[in-house]
């Protein structure tokens, strides 16, 4: 994650919501209902949502589900238009790793709806925050469900947060704005979690001497001590050079 400090402009955070991930959808794969993207450096968020697209297409709320193919196609078309020139950036996500839920799922839904020009983000440009946290703090850094538990450890659950089951129910109730607000709350938290991870302030459930040392050495206090020690080292070096010159110069 050091690269996020050096070049924060090269990172985007992404999250999306969809229908149920199980076999109770009218389609064979879950429909995409909203996508949110935050630019890491500027904190600006771009989103693609069911309610906004339906409004642009002049589709009344009560007919959105009947015409969802049109809505989803336009939502994904707009999404891919946005990422087309940003494929070389890094995309931080939460478990978007396969065809069930992930970048491949988005591409698949776009193809199903007739899209054939989806720009592919290379796999090496996709960074799973869940994996990064597990690598650093161990697999027990938060209890299951990890995203919700991590929120609880770092300021609490956002008021717009919905579980996967609640998002499915919101879709069935045509509560599209509620679904979208949940997606925004999650991408916002991911952005915050990354900043805390980089600064050493992310709270986790992990325990251990090594993790404690990591947190100590990433703190501002430790950095101040390091700077002070460096200054002393430089001062001692200059003094030694002075003494050497003093001894070597003929009297």
Secondary structure, 3 states (H helix, E strand, C coil): CHHHHHCHHHEEEEEEEECCCCCCCCCCCCCEEEEEEEECCCCCEEEEEHHHHHHHCCCCHHHCCCCHHHHHHHHHHHHHHHHHHHCCCEEEECCCECCCCEHHHHHHHHHHCCCCCCCCCCHHHEEEHHHHHHHHHCCCCCCCCHHHHHHHHCCCCCCCCCCHHHHHHHHHCCCHHHHHHHHHHHHHHHHHHHHHHHHCCCCCCCCCHHHHHHHHHCCHHHHHHHHHHHHHHHHHHHHHHHHHHHHHCCC
